[in-house]
């Protein structure tokens, strides 16, 4: 068992969840704010996106509307389908009432108020490969496709693992410029694929979204994802270096966007097409998924850093596949070795906030790990208890308490024996 050293499992895991929210929370926010002025990267290009849609994109994280917008991305963005095909991986079920309690802030709580306090749209718990809880709220159902936000980073990691296994990527220690020569001369020159997977590229891209005083990240989001006048990953071509590659962990979505560009280049097809053929179809997904795009068809690229959408059960299938060591319904999707290394913390734990593997967060003093996305999206996997939990939420921006309570609930749900 791969135990990780930390003083408190729950506290550290909670801090990890809060860190993710802090790193990305303000993206697209400020709904009442006027559009940003075009910057040098936007080049003053006129956007073809209707002004009303631009404003909705800026407002979509707002607590007033996010329970709806987080499951309506195909009405706000250009999308590219990740198609399912073939037999569905049927998930057996033994439904059980949530009859456990959990401890949070010194109190022993039952599950009755959990869903409202943590802004839950949907929750699914699997034990030993069986669904024991499946709950939909706020007019969502089994057909609803929910936005992953940064859970997409963990999915992009899977795609890199597949491309490596197929020999499309020769080695994780190859420099990224061997596959994307457009990055020669940027801060990514001399950076390896492994370092990017670990969020240790060293490039200067502060994940900060102050739209009144926009830096490179806020500008890139505005121009690529709101106005669609630039491609999100292209910003990597002009970034400078702030740290020696491999020396510092710094969470930034641009690293994952570069990994998506790598997959596209190595596969010789769209990221969505590669994912459909190598993950979604063999997984036995129940419904098509889709990526939001940073531009119209023929121009845009999948937003691999935070833009995947799928149903609750299909996210659970991804989690169960990881729990099964890369197998889904008897079919191998990922090498077992990739699952192990991707979900192990690199260079130890990052202080008390938990560790980070290849685009997966790790839980201290545990083998558990999870994919996490903005404002409360989770795929939580605990190999010791054979538990998979998917929670799809609508946290208000900056609500760290909801994330802390969620992690306390996960720990108890994982230990629960229904």
Phi, psi and omega in degrees: 000135188267084182278144181244137187277126173194157184289328183212118182299309185295315182298315181294319179295322178297318179295325177298316179297318179295323179298318179298314180300318182294324184292330188235353193306317188283357183303133179069004188284199182064062186297333183271000187279146176289155179302146176293154173287144178302137180260188183295328179287323177291338175061021182071014181294141179279131180277141174271357180283126179306143183303321181297322179290320176303315181293323176296321178296322178290331186264357195290345176274351184302140179298342179287334188228352192289338174299334177266312185297328182292351174233026180224030186296334180285352174265349184251339188227157161296146182226161172230124187286140167253100191280143172268159178198149176085190184297141176279138174286100182287127180261113179296160182219147172222084187298134180224148174289148178281086188256025178253168175240168177214159182254130178214126181052043175080358180251148173263117187245146168268183188271357187302314184267000186300318189294319178287317182296330182248021168051060187267127169270321182202149180216137175222133176237131175243140175231127178053038176082007181240141175288124176248342178214132175214113188230131175241142183224166173058043177068019171268165179204189185294346179269347186289133176254120187260147177289135181277334196047225191286000166302335178299334178299318179292326176293319177297324175301319176302317181297321177296319178299319177295314181298324177293315180298325180278358180080007177288331169249126186286317183202146175291345179269004170293147173286143183299331182291345175293336181252331180232080183298343177299344181270358175299133181092351178263180176296344179278350178295129183088000180265137180270162176300319180300317180296325177289319176303325182274003186059041179233037182290330182083005181280157185271095181210085181288124182283073183228136187234065174267099187285343176282332176229069192292133169262198185294322182291313180297320179295318181295317178298315181298310185286325184271317190255341175262309185264342179059035179260350174225166175265134188304311185291338182296338177300335180299336185291338184247004181285147177263175178260136177245335178226156173296132181307134179089348189272333185227136171277127175213112183291123179205133184294334181298327178300315181290327175298322176294321176297321176297320176297320176300313180300314179302315182291316182290324183278337182072024178208183178289154176300319180298317179296318179295320180292319180301314185287328190250345178232304191293317179290307179295336176296334186078037180302149184275326183226157171300145168256180173201152171261144165281155187244156177264019177178174183287168179306139181085349181233312188285163178235149178300138177275085187285347180281338185193019194242020181272151181225134181201172178281163178304311183295324181289326170298321178296324177298319176299316179297318180293323176301316177296317178299326180279013179072028177101004180253145177225120177054038179085357181253138178279124178256313180235148174297141179301325180296325179293317179302316182297311185285327182292333185253015174256140180294139179267133179056038178079182179285148178273081182063225183257008184263008182097171183257178180218131177259234173265079178071019172236142174272146180242151182259124180300152179055038184195160170273356185292153179208166182202152166268139183222143181228162181316132171059035165100036175255130185217141159238111187249129185232127177236101181299328183297318182259003180055048184245138170234130178233131172241125176232127181241119196232178176219055179307143167296148179306131175079009180275089182286332182299321179298322178291322179295316179293323178301317181292325175296319177297316181300316181299317180290319180296325178294321179282344182299137177239087185293000000 
